[in-house]
Amino acid sequence: MHFVLRELPREEIPRLQAFFAANPEYFLAVEGRPPGEDSGREEYESLPPAQWSFDRKIVLVFEDSSGSILAMADLIANLFSKGVWHVGLFVVATSLHGTGAAKAMYEHLESWMRANGAHWSRLGVVVGNERAERFWMRMGYREVRKRLGVAMGARTNDIRVMMKPLADGSMDEYFALVKRDLEST
């Protein structure tokens, strides 16, 4: 599969919104409702809590040769500690589910993160979102903690916080960088 990965500039938020509207499955599964009319902007602008340290948020899109969005990812660079990156969202077009495209795009994303300084990747997956849970485990992520009772749209979910080393490193080294993930909430 051929695709290009690039950072989405602010002026293209309407394209992100159209992608979400055409591919509502994530929102239905996690929030219990389709994406809202402003979900693209909200996703683009949302940031971690003010007390969390990080360098920047990056919204990326995977496009085919015609420029159509095939998938998107939002990343937080150097969350809590240098080298720890957080995958806030990774959505692949519904038409590509089950084709192996998500794996290929994620592997490319992971290489991109490494090339830009990531040594660890972490993310949260909603407990019960079985497709996503299986995907992230196949990609090599391991659960490090659970967050209980997290409000998301019309639902309250439990979240499996997962991490993966992108370079040599032990769980102890990761926990030394992200002490928060030693806690259970």
C-alpha positions in Angstrom: 0.0 0.0 0.0 1.3 3.4 -1.0 0.8 6.4 1.4 2.4 9.6 2.4 2.7 10.6 6.1 2.7 14.4 6.8 1.8 16.9 9.4 -1.7 18.4 9.1 -1.6 22.2 9.1 -4.3 24.1 11.0 -6.0 25.3 7.8 -6.8 21.7 6.9 -8.9 21.0 10.0 -12.0 20.8 7.8 -10.4 17.8 6.0 -9.9 16.1 9.4 -13.5 16.8 10.3 -14.6 15.3 7.0 -12.5 12.2 7.6 -14.0 11.7 11.1 -17.5 12.1 9.7 -16.8 9.5 7.0 -15.3 7.1 9.5 -17.3 7.4 12.7 -16.6 4.0 14.2 -14.0 5.1 16.7 -16.4 7.8 18.1 -19.3 5.3 18.2 -17.3 2.7 20.0 -15.5 5.0 22.5 -17.9 8.0 23.0 -21.2 6.3 22.2 -22.1 8.8 19.5 -20.9 9.9 16.1 -18.3 12.7 15.8 -19.6 16.1 16.6 -19.6 19.0 14.1 -16.4 20.3 15.7 -14.6 17.1 16.5 -11.8 17.8 14.0 -11.0 21.2 15.6 -11.4 19.8 19.1 -9.0 16.9 18.4 -6.5 19.3 16.7 -6.5 21.8 19.6 -6.8 19.5 22.6 -3.8 19.4 24.8 -2.8 17.4 27.9 -3.6 18.9 31.3 -1.6 22.0 32.1 0.4 20.3 34.9 1.8 17.7 32.5 5.1 18.5 30.8 5.4 18.0 27.1 7.0 19.6 24.1 4.3 19.7 21.4 1.3 18.1 19.9 1.5 16.8 16.4 -1.4 15.8 14.1 -0.4 13.6 11.2 -2.3 12.3 8.3 -1.7 9.3 6.0 -2.7 10.2 2.4 -3.0 8.2 -0.8 -1.6 9.4 -4.1 -4.7 11.5 -4.7 -4.4 13.3 -1.4 -7.3 11.5 0.3 -6.9 10.9 4.0 -6.5 7.2 4.8 -5.7 7.5 8.5 -4.7 10.1 11.1 -2.7 10.1 14.3 -2.2 12.6 17.0 1.0 12.5 19.1 2.3 14.2 22.1 6.1 14.6 22.0 8.1 14.2 25.2 5.2 13.7 27.5 6.3 13.6 31.1 9.9 13.0 30.1 12.2 13.4 27.1 11.8 10.5 24.7 8.3 9.4 25.9 5.8 10.0 23.2 2.0 9.5 23.6 -0.3 8.3 20.8 -3.4 10.2 21.6 -5.5 8.9 18.6 -4.9 6.6 15.6 -7.9 6.3 13.3 -7.8 4.3 10.1 -10.5 4.6 7.4 -13.2 2.0 7.9 -12.8 0.7 4.3 -9.2 -0.3 5.2 -10.1 -2.3 8.3 -9.0 -5.9 8.0 -6.6 -5.3 5.1 -3.3 -5.0 7.0 -3.2 -1.2 6.2 -3.4 -0.2 9.8 -0.3 -2.3 10.7 1.7 -0.9 7.8 0.7 2.7 8.6 1.4 2.2 12.3 4.8 0.7 11.6 5.6 3.7 9.5 4.4 6.0 12.2 6.6 4.2 14.8 9.6 4.7 12.5 8.7 8.4 12.1 8.5 8.7 15.9 11.9 7.1 16.4 13.4 9.3 13.8 12.1 12.3 15.7 13.4 11.3 19.1 10.9 8.8 20.6 12.4 6.1 22.8 9.1 5.0 24.4 5.5 5.1 23.1 2.5 5.0 25.3 -1.3 5.2 24.7 -4.6 4.5 26.2 -7.1 2.0 24.8 -10.7 1.7 26.0 -11.4 -1.6 27.8 -13.9 -3.5 25.7 -12.9 -1.9 22.4 -11.7 -5.4 21.5 -10.5 -4.6 18.0 -8.2 -1.8 19.3 -7.0 -3.8 22.3 -6.0 -6.7 20.0 -4.3 -4.3 17.5 -2.2 -2.6 20.1 -1.1 -5.9 21.7 -0.1 -7.2 18.2 1.9 -4.1 17.8 3.9 -5.0 20.9 2.3 -2.7 23.6 1.9 -4.0 27.1 -0.5 -2.7 29.8 1.2 -0.7 32.5 -1.9 0.5 34.4 -5.6 1.1 34.3 -7.5 4.3 34.6 -11.1 3.8 35.8 -14.2 5.8 35.1 -12.9 8.2 32.4 -15.6 10.4 30.9 -15.5 10.3 27.1 -18.4 11.8 25.2 -21.7 10.1 26.3 -19.8 7.2 28.0 -17.6 6.6 31.0 -14.8 4.1 30.1 -12.0 2.3 31.8 -8.7 2.8 30.0 -5.8 0.4 29.6 -2.6 2.5 29.6 -0.1 0.7 27.4 3.5 1.3 26.5 6.1 0.0 24.1 9.9 0.6 24.1 11.0 1.9 20.7 14.6 1.4 21.7 16.4 -0.8 24.2 14.9 -0.2 27.6 13.4 -2.0 30.5 10.1 -1.5 32.3 12.0 -0.2 35.3 13.6 2.4 33.1 10.2 3.4 31.7 8.7 3.7 35.2 11.6 5.8 36.3 10.6 8.3 33.6 6.8 8.0 33.9 6.1 7.4 37.6 2.5 8.2 37.0 2.1 4.8 35.2 3.0 3.0 38.5 -0.3 4.3 40.0 -3.7 2.7 39.5 -6.7 5.0 39.3 
